[in-house]
């Protein structure tokens, strides 16, 4: 139980900031917590704060960081082994939250996050908007605390849109037309020098991007009765459209493009 309290304290303090710790000098001296992180901008930021946390609490943090695919595989091996000493890990509730909660691989945090004796004075779980809380809530219990929320956006090169007379796409048809027009072979050698669009195509990383297309085309993961709906015409149309963008206007090897690669293509002007 003490370990679970310390884990919750760690999560709360990392979210709020080190300055809220006021539990006396090194109150948990001698405690070690093991953390497993996906390589991420949040992880890069928070690691800089770890020395402050360790000094304020006396807790030593052992952090392991892996690229997403390796992280997902290692996390699953750890939790299924039954002998792992893993205390804290990152999770995307929309992809794995229900599975992990059902298997008992995550522990409900309600008794801790709602207890003023176990959280700093500035902590108020109601500061999180409903969707963030609901995303980590399974079977009426809060199994995770959000460290950040993400959304999808269309990033574009203003110089290219201006040069080729393209308006910012407002519809899927306009998006495809822009991607087609910007798929450029500068020197006429038959090889594309500038790809019209880059999107994720690799395994789990692609799902959070594809979902925008799925819903735009009127599809959904499941129907109203809870049955899988990915075989419905709307979902198939979305899959075909997304695949066409990747195949005809995107960089080669689409199924190997993660968000790391996709960002790199865009930032380097490819």
C-alpha positions in Angstrom: 0.0 0.0 0.0 2.8 2.4 0.8 4.3 1.9 -2.6 1.0 2.7 -4.2 0.8 5.9 -2.2 4.2 6.9 -3.3 3.4 6.2 -6.9 0.4 8.5 -6.7 2.4 11.2 -5.0 4.9 10.9 -7.8 2.3 11.3 -10.5 0.6 14.2 -8.8 3.9 16.0 -8.1 5.2 15.5 -11.6 2.0 17.0 -13.0 1.8 20.0 -10.6 5.5 20.7 -10.3 8.2 20.2 -7.7 7.4 23.4 -5.8 4.3 21.9 -4.2 6.1 19.3 -2.2 5.9 20.2 1.5 6.1 17.0 3.4 9.2 17.5 5.4 12.8 16.9 4.5 13.3 13.6 2.6 10.1 11.9 4.0 10.5 8.8 1.9 14.3 8.3 2.1 15.4 4.9 0.9 12.5 4.3 -1.5 13.1 3.5 -5.1 10.5 3.7 -7.9 11.0 2.3 -11.3 9.4 4.2 -14.3 9.0 3.1 -17.9 8.5 5.9 -20.4 7.8 6.3 -24.1 10.3 8.6 -25.8 8.2 11.8 -25.8 8.5 15.6 -25.4 6.8 15.3 -22.0 9.3 12.7 -20.9 12.2 14.9 -22.0 10.8 17.9 -20.1 10.0 16.0 -16.9 13.4 14.2 -16.7 15.0 17.6 -16.1 12.9 17.9 -12.9 13.8 14.6 -11.5 16.8 15.8 -9.4 14.5 18.3 -7.7 11.9 15.6 -7.0 14.5 13.2 -5.5 16.0 15.9 -3.3 12.6 17.0 -2.0 11.2 13.5 -1.3 14.2 11.2 -0.8 12.7 8.9 -3.4 15.1 7.6 -6.1 13.6 7.3 -9.5 15.0 4.7 -12.0 13.8 5.7 -15.4 13.9 3.6 -18.6 13.0 5.3 -21.9 12.3 3.5 -25.3 10.9 4.5 -28.7 7.2 3.8 -28.9 7.3 0.3 -30.5 9.9 -1.0 -28.2 8.2 0.7 -25.3 4.8 -0.9 -26.0 6.4 -4.4 -26.4 8.5 -4.1 -23.2 5.5 -2.7 -21.2 3.4 -5.7 -22.2 6.1 -8.2 -21.3 6.6 -6.5 -17.9 3.0 -6.5 -16.9 2.3 -10.0 -18.1 5.3 -11.6 -16.4 3.8 -11.4 -13.0 7.2 -10.7 -11.5 7.9 -7.2 -12.8 8.9 -4.4 -10.3 7.4 -1.7 -12.5 5.8 1.1 -10.5 4.9 3.8 -13.1 4.4 3.7 -16.8 2.9 5.8 -19.6 -0.2 4.6 -21.3 -2.6 5.8 -23.9 -6.0 5.0 -22.4 -7.8 5.0 -25.7 -5.6 2.2 -27.0 -4.7 0.1 -23.9 -6.5 1.5 -20.9 -9.5 -0.9 -20.9 -7.3 -3.9 -21.5 -4.9 -3.1 -18.7 -7.7 -2.3 -16.3 -9.5 -5.5 -17.1 -6.4 -7.6 -16.5 -5.6 -5.8 -13.3 -2.4 -4.4 -14.6 -3.3 -0.9 -13.5 -4.4 0.1 -10.0 -7.3 2.4 -9.2 -6.0 5.7 -7.8 -9.3 7.1 -6.4 -8.5 6.6 -2.7 -5.3 8.5 -3.2 -6.1 11.3 -5.6 -9.1 12.3 -3.5 -7.3 12.2 -0.2 -5.9 15.6 0.9 -3.5 13.9 3.2 -1.8 12.2 0.2 -1.8 15.1 -2.2 -0.3 18.7 -2.1 -2.6 21.6 -1.2 -2.7 22.8 -4.8 -4.0 19.5 -6.1 -7.6 19.4 -7.3 -8.6 16.6 -9.6 -11.5 18.7 -10.9 -9.0 20.9 -12.6 -8.9 18.3 -15.3 -11.8 18.6 -17.8 -14.2 15.8 -18.1 -12.8 14.1 -21.2 -9.3 13.7 -19.6 -10.8 12.2 -16.4 -13.2 9.9 -18.3 -10.4 8.7 -20.6 -8.6 7.0 -17.7 -11.8 5.8 -15.9 -12.8 2.2 -16.2 -15.4 0.3 -14.2 -16.1 3.5 -12.3 -12.5 3.7 -11.1 -9.7 6.2 -12.1 -6.9 4.0 -13.4 -4.6 6.8 -14.7 -4.0 10.5 -14.4 -3.5 12.5 -17.6 -0.1 14.1 -18.2 -1.2 15.8 -21.4 -3.9 15.7 -24.1 -3.2 15.8 -27.8 -5.2 16.6 -30.9 -4.7 16.4 -34.6 -3.9 19.4 -36.8 -2.9 20.2 -40.3 0.6 21.6 -40.6 1.5 23.1 -43.9 4.2 25.1 -45.6 2.9 28.6 -46.3 5.6 29.3 -48.9 4.5 26.3 -51.0 0.8 27.0 -50.8 1.5 30.6 -51.9 3.9 29.5 -54.7 1.4 27.0 -56.2 -1.7 29.0 -55.5 -3.3 26.5 -53.1 -5.8 27.6 -50.4 -5.6 26.0 -47.0 -7.6 22.7 -47.4 -11.0 22.8 -45.7 -12.3 19.4 -46.8 -10.9 15.9 -47.5 -11.2 16.5 -51.3 -9.2 19.7 -51.0 -6.6 17.9 -48.9 -6.1 15.3 -51.6 -6.0 17.9 -54.3 -3.3 19.9 -52.4 -1.3 16.7 -51.8 -1.4 15.8 -55.4 -0.4 19.3 -56.6 2.6 19.4 -54.1 3.9 15.9 -55.1 6.8 17.3 -57.1 9.5 16.0 -59.3 11.7 19.0 -59.6 14.3 17.7 -62.0 12.2 15.5 -64.2 14.1 12.3 -63.4 10.9 10.4 -62.5 11.6 10.5 -58.8 9.6 12.5 -56.4 11.7 15.2 -54.7 8.9 16.7 -52.6 6.1 14.5 -51.3 2.7 16.1 -51.1 1.8 14.9 -47.6 3.2 12.8 -44.8 1.0 10.8 -42.4 1.7 8.0 -39.9 1.3 4.5 -41.3 3.0 2.4 -38.7 0.9 0.2 -36.4 -0.5 1.8 -33.3 0.9 5.2 -34.2 -1.3 5.4 -37.2 -4.6 4.8 -35.4 -4.7 8.2 -33.7 -4.3 9.8 -37.1 -6.6 7.6 -39.0 -9.5 8.1 -36.6 -10.0 11.6 -37.8 -10.6 10.2 -41.3 -12.8 7.4 -40.0 -15.2 9.8 -38.2 -15.1 12.3 -41.1 -16.3 9.7 -43.5 -19.1 8.8 -41.1 -17.6 5.6 -39.7 -16.8 4.5 -36.2 -14.8 1.8 -34.3 -18.1 0.2 -33.1 -21.8 0.6 -33.9 -24.5 1.5 -31.4 -24.8 -2.2 -30.3 -21.1 -2.4 -29.5 -20.2 -4.5 -32.6 -17.0 -3.8 -34.5 -17.9 -1.4 -37.4 -14.6 -1.4 -39.3 -16.2 -3.5 -42.1 -18.9 -0.9 -42.7 -18.8 1.0 -46.0 -18.0 4.3 -44.3 -15.0 2.8 -42.6 -13.8 1.1 -45.8 -14.1 4.4 -47.6 -12.0 6.1 -44.9 -9.3 3.3 -45.1 -9.1 3.6 -48.9 -8.8 7.3 -48.8 -6.1 7.3 -46.1 -4.2 4.6 -47.9 -4.4 6.5 -51.1 -2.9 9.6 -49.5 0.0 7.5 -48.1 0.5 5.5 -51.2 0.3 8.1 -54.0 1.4 11.3 -52.3 3.4 10.3 -49.3 7.0 9.2 -48.8 7.9 5.5 -49.6 7.6 2.9 -47.0 4.4 4.2 -45.5 3.9 1.3 -43.0 7.3 2.2 -41.5 6.4 5.9 -40.9 6.0 6.7 -37.2 5.4 10.2 -35.8 9.2 10.5 -35.5 9.7 9.9 -39.2 6.7 11.9 -40.2 7.8 15.0 -38.3 11.3 14.6 -39.7 10.0 14.6 -43.3 8.0 17.7 -42.7 10.8 19.6 -40.8 13.4 18.8 -43.4 11.2 19.9 -46.3 10.9 16.4 -47.9 
